[in-house]
Amino acid sequence: MARKPDDKNVSLGFEDKLWAAADVLRNNMDPAEYKHVVLGLIFLKYISDAFEERRAQLVQAGDADLVEDRDEYTAENVFWVPEVARWSTLRGQAKQPTIGTTLDAAMDAIEADNPPLKGALPKVYALPALDKHKLGELVDLVSGIGLGTAAHREKDTLGRVYEYFLSRFASAEGRGGGEFYTPSSVVRVLVEMLEPYQGRVYDPCCGSGGMFVQSVKFIDAHGGRRDAVTVYGQESNATTWRMARMNMAIRGIEAKLGKQHGDTFHRDLHPDLRADFVMANPPFNISNWGGERLADDVRWKYGTPPTGNANFAWLQHIVHHLSPTGTAGVVLANGSMSSQQSGEGEIRRRLVEADLVDCMVAMPGQLFYATQIPVCLWFLARDKGNGKFRSRKGEVLFVDARKLGRMETRVHRVLDGGDVEQIAATYHGWRSVGGYYEDVPGFCKVATLAEIRAHDFVLTPGRYVGAEEVEDDGEPFEEKMERLVTALREQFAEGSRLNREIESALSELGFNG
């Protein structure tokens, strides 16, 4: 079920101020480059804060000999920060024209002393396009924000700042910028429905790692154990892969993201993985995925996907990596529910007849920063009759959630906790042993495979849920029509009167037409 609001969900109070100050630094830099400047600096402040707090504990305990003992930090899951990279050192040099070079050296030093971070940190601060004076001002500003102390870790301050900046960068970059960022409300729907309490969690196109972050939040909110979950991911973009590694590090999530970035289709870094949960937001409708080189791939059990669209390649890759009782939630463009082109309809038919499709959710528009393409959620299940759930073999739940959400800005919609809970509760009521479910016209409907076959295996929820019931107000039809016609005629008359007044005013001004 959806998590109740708490102090971790409210504004920290300084995000906008920090964004505005950092944005001044951008100058003529592209947001795709600039984000690494800011996020790297925030990461550096975080690990330095955590290091200094642990250092103070050792001093207070009288363990002076252990203050410079690396093991005393790593044993507490604190990164070792060499002196040249400690924030006190960096802040002391913030006004120097060499601050960019100093920051790059700090990143190199941290990677050298912390092998898990090797190749993950940005070294972009000495770039000529970066105003070093403004960079120093940003260092001063970040200095005033505690990020790595125990109190701030409890509030997840750094994680929330990081997520805030990711979303702002996605918005600033426009189309294409959201490839690394899936809106948190969309991820929450996936997580709340799948409930990944324990087992192997996999994202084959993990971006900045948002699926893993929300999974851990879910576990924490429900009193679970983080060590009961093992996360696996892969990302093809080298820069985004580094961002994911930083994101996991600041959250304390141990993620198996491979030793380098890699194309999931052509260089699967987890070939033997059979995941208990898969959550993915693949890039929509990509045509240049190299499908012509994978014609006989073992993953295409339900049909060779078209070379011009990777949607059904992603779905089959995910099915291939599911454990015998695994479940998956996948974000795809709406066209995946109905397309008949290039054999897609045939692959969709085979997935349905194999009883792999568990639930389909039509999402509201304008949820993504980078695209206005409407999306849906596919939920897949290897075994609908396993012991975790009530047996729903031969059935698919359809949910039409297009009317949910609210406009956060003129162009961006979000789902609030109640919206997420409504969708998830509907699914769990249908799926859970002892749960309660009933069809709601206009919102949800359970369909049999025979009904889906009658619709030619089109999986658009609107085809199944029907129209929303309108409550009868008790007014007889004849009386209602008479009242409405009278009101309409009164409005016509008022419109005619206003037209005459306008014509008269124009005549007085000498405009007689």
N, C-alpha and C positions, 0 to 999 in steps of 0.2 A: 504494500500500500504506500501511498505517497507520504513523504516525510512531513511532519508538522513544521510550520515556520518556527525559527528560533533566531538567536542573535547572530548565527552564522549566515543568515540570508539577508540581513539588512546592510545598507550602505556603510562603508567604513568611514566615510566623511571626507576622505582626502583623494579619492580616485580621480575625480574631475580636475582637481588642482594639479595633481601629479601629471595627468595627461596633458593639460594645457601647457605646463612648464616644459614637458618633454617635447611637445609638438613644436615649440619655438625652435628647438634644436634642429628639427628636420630640415629646414631651409629648402634646398632643392633636391634633397635625397628622395628616392623612390621609397614608398612605404614598405615594399618588400625587403629593402636593405635596412631601412631605418629601424624596423621592429627588432632586429637583432641587436642593435645598439642599446635600446632601452631594456629589452628583456634580459640581455646578458648582464647589464649593470644591476638590475634588480636581483638576479640570481647571485651575483657576487656579494651584494649586501647581505642577502639571506644567509649564505654559508659562513660569512665572516661573523655575523651576529651570533649564530649558533656556536661557532668556535669560541668567541670571546666569553659567552655565558659559561661554557664548559670550563674554560680556563679560569674564570673567576671562582667556580666551585672548587677547583683543585687548590687554588691559593687559599681560599677560606678554610679548607680542610687541613691546611698546613702541609700539603704535599708539594712543596716547592720543587723537589727533584723530579716530579712527574709532569710539571707544567709543559715541558717540551717533549713529552713522551707521546709519540703518535698513537700508540695503542690505547692510551687513555681516552682518546677522542673517538677513534673508529669503533671501539667497543660499545660506545653509546650512540652509534649511528650518526656521528658528527664527522663531516669531512675535515681532513687536516688542511689547514690554510697556512702556507709558508708566510714568513714575515713580509715579503715584498708584496703579498696580495691581501694583507689584512686591511680592513677598511680604514683604520686609524692612519696607516701609512698612506693610503690613497687619498684620503681627505686632506692630509697635510700637503699634498702636491697638486690639489685640484686647481690652483691658480697658476700653475706653471704651464708654459706653452707645450711642454713635453707630456702632458697628462694622457694624451692618446697613446703614445708609445708605452707609457707606464702601465696603462690598463691592459694593453695587449700582452705585455710581459707578465702581468699578474695572471691572466688567463692561461698562458703557457705554463707558468709555475704550478698552478692548481692541477692542470691536467697531468703534469709530470709526477705529482705526488699522490694523485688519486686515479689509478688506472681505469676504474669504471667510467670516468668522465673523459677518457682519451678521445679526442676528436669531436667532442660535443660542444665546446664553448666557442663563441665568436671571437675572432681577432680582427676587428674592423675599426678600432678606435683611432688608429693613426691615419685613416684615409684622409686625403686632402679635402674632400667635400665636407668633412665634419668640422664645424666651427669649434675650435678648442676652448675658446672663452665660454661659450654656451655649454659645452660639455662639462667644464668645471662647475658651472652654476648648477647643472643637473646633479652632479656628484654631491654638492652641498645640500640640495633639496632632498635627495634620497637619504642623506645622512640623518635627517630628522625623523625618519620613519623606522621604527623597530620592526624587523621582519622575522628574525630567526630566534627570538627569545621564547622560552616555554609558554609564556602568556599568549604571545602572538601565534605560536604553533597551535595552541588550543583553539584559538579563534580562526585558524587557517588563514591568517592575514595575508601571507605571501601568496598562497594559492589563489585567493580571491583577487588580489591585485593582478596576478599573472593572467587569470581567466578574463578579468576586465580588459586588460590590454589586448589580449588575443581577439576579443570580440570587437574592440574599437579598431584594431588593425584590419580585421576582416571587413568591417564597414568602410574604412578609408580606402582600401584597395579595390573595392567594387568587384566587378565580375572577375572571377578567378582567385580573388583573395581568400575566399572562404574554403578553398580546397583543404586547408589545414585546420579549419575550425567548424565543427558541427554545433549549432546552437544548443545550449545546455538543456533547454526545455525538450528538444527532440531526443537528446540522449537520455533524459530522465524517463521519458515514455518507454524507451527500449529497456532500461535498467529495471524500472518498476514492474514491467510485465515479465521479464525473464527471471528476476530475483536471483542474481548470481551470488549466493551465499558461500558456496565452496566449489572447488574444482578448477578446471582449466578454462580460462577466458581468453578468447582470441579475437583480434581485429586485423584482418589482412591488408587494410589500408588505413593505418592508425592515425595519420596526420600528426597532430600535436599531443595525442594521447587522451583526448577528452572522454572517450568511452571508459578507459581504465579509472580515471579520476572519479567519475560518477559511480562506478562500481564500488570503489573503496568508500565513497561517501555513504552509499547505500548500506554497506556492511557495517560501518561505524554507527549509522543511525539506528540499526536494528540489533545492536549489541553483538554482532558477529566478530569473528577473528580474521584479521587481515591475512595471517599466515595460512588460512584455509584456502586461499585463492592464489593461483599461479597465473600470471598474465603473459601472453605471447602477442607480439605484434610485428608488423612489417610496414615499411614506408619506402616508396620509390624515390621521393625527392630528398636529396642529401641534406639540404638546409632544414627542411621540415623534420627529418629524422633526428637531427641534432636538437631541434626544439623539443621534440618528444622526450628525448633523453633528459634534457634539463627539467622539463615538466614533471617527469617521474621522480627525478632526484629531489626536487623541492617538496614533493608530496611524501617522500619516504616510501615510494612504491618500487619494489624490485621487479622490473619488467625485462623479459627476454625479447629484445628488439633486434637481435642479430648483431653481428660484428660490424656491419655496414648497412647502408641502404640497399634496396634491391627491388626489382620489378617482380611483383607477386606472381604474375602469370608465367614469366620466363625464368625466374630464379627464386623458386619457393624456398624460403629459409627455414621453414618448419614442415618438411615433406611428410614426416611420420606422425605429426600431431593429430590427435583426435580429441577435439575440444568438447567440453560440456556445455559451453556457451560461446556463441559467436555474435558479436555486435559490430556492424560495419555501416559506414556511409561512403560507398564507392563513388568515384567521380561519375557524374551523370552522362550517360549516352556516349561514352568515348568511342571514337571510330578508329583511332590509330594505336590500337593495343597489340598489334602483331598477331592477330588470330590466324592468319594464313600460315604461320610457322608452327601452329599447334593443332593441326587438323585431326590428328589421331590421338590426342592427349587422353590419358586414362580418366581425367576428371569429367569428360563430356559423356557421362553415362546416359543422359537423357536427351542427347542430340548435340551436334556440333553447332556452337553459337555462331552467328553471322560475324564476318570480319568487320562489318561496318558499325557494330554496336556491341559493347562488352557487357551489357546488363545481365544477360543469361550466362555469360562466362563467370561473372561474379557469383551469381546464385549457385551455379554448379560447383565452383571452387569451394564455396562455403559448405554445401552439402557433403562434399568429399571429405572435408575436415571435421565433420561432426562425429562425436562418439555415438555408439548405438542408442543411447538415450539422450543425445544432445539436442539443444534447442537454439534457434538463431533468430535475431532481429536485424533486418536489413533495410536501409533507406534507399529507395530507388525513385526515378522519375515515373510519373503516372502512366506514361506510355507502356511501361512494362506490364501493366495489368490487362492491356487489350490489344497490343500490337500483333498483327498477323504477318508482318514482313519477314522475309528471309528465314523462315522456319521458326520464328520466335513463338508463334501460336502453338506449334507442334511441341516444342520443348515445354511450354507452360502446361499443355495438356498432360504430358507425361509426368511432370512434377505433381500435378493434381491427382492423377490416377494412381501414382505411387503413394498417395496419402501423406505427402511431405508438407503440404501447405496447411498450416494450423489456423492462422488468422490474418486478415487483411485490414489495414487501417488507412483510410483516406485522410490526409492531414490538411489543415488550413493552408491557405496561400501566404506568401510574404514572411515565412519563417526564417529564411536564409538571407545572409548579408550579400552573398555573391551572385545569387541567381533568383529570378522570379519563377523558375520552373516549378510547377506544383508537384508535390512529392507524396509518396505513400510508404507505408511500412509493411514489409513482408515478414511474417513470423513462420518459421519452419520448425518441424519437429520430426526427428527420426522415428520415434515410436510414440504414437498418441495413446497407446494403451498401457504404458509402463506404470510402475507403482507410484510415481511421484504425483500423478494426476488421475482424475476421473477419465475413463476411457471415452475418447471422442473420435474413434475411428470412423472414417467415412463422412466426417462433418468438417465444415470450415466456418469460423465466426467472421462476419463482416461488420466493421465499425465505420460509420461515416462521421468523422470528427471535424468536418470542414467548417462548421459553424462555431467551433470553440476558439478560445483565445481572445486577446485584446490587442489593440494597436498601441505599442509602446512609443512609436514615433509615427510620422506620417507614412512611412514606407516599410516599417518593420513590425511584425506581429510576434507576440510571445504567448506561450501557454503558462498559466499560473498553476499553483499546486493543485487547486481544485479540478482544473481541466485534466491534468495528468492523472489524478486519482480517479476521475470518472472513467477514463479509458481503461486504466489498469484494473479497477474494480470490476468492470464489465467482463474483462477477460478472465480474471481469477474466479469470478462468480460462475462462469461457464466451465472453467477448466478444473477447478479445485474440487477435491473430494469433500462433500458436504456443503459446497457453495450453492448460492441461489442465483439463478439467471432466468430472465424472460426477454423475449424479443421486444424492442421498443421501436415502433414505426418511425422512420426517419433517422434513426441512430444506429441500431444494431439488429442483426438477424443471423440466425444459424441456418446454413444451407447444406443440403446433402450433396453428394457427388452427382446424383442424378439431376438435381436442380442446376448445378454448375454446368453439367454436360448440355442441358437444354439451352444454356446461354452461350454455347460454343466455347466454354472454358475462359470466357472473359471474367476477370476477377475484380472489376470495379464495384466497390461497396454500394454505390448509388443504385445499381441494378437490382440489388437484393433487399435493401432496407426499406424501400418504399417511401411514401410521403409521410411527413409528420402529422399526427392527428391534431386537428384543431378542435378545441373545446367548444361545445355547443353552448351559446349564451342564452338559449331558451326563447329567443325572439322569433315568432313565426316568419317564414320566408316572405310572404306577401307584405306584412307590415314593415319588415326590414327594407325591402325593395322600394316601397312607397316613401319611406323616410329618406333613403339614400338619393332617390331621384329628386325629391323636393330640395334636398341640400345641394345637389348638383346644379339645379336650375337657379337657386339663389346665388351660387358662385358664378354662373354664367352672367346673371344680371349685374352682379357687382363688377365683373370684368368689363362689361359693356360700359358701365358708368365711368369706370376709371379711364377707359379708352377715350370717351368723350371729353373728360377733363384734360387729358394730355393733348388732344387735338386742339382744344380751346386755348390752352397755354401756348402751344406752338404758333397759333394764328396771331395771338397778341404780340408775339416776338417777330412777326413778319414772315414766318415759315408756313405758307399755305399749301404746300405740296404742289 
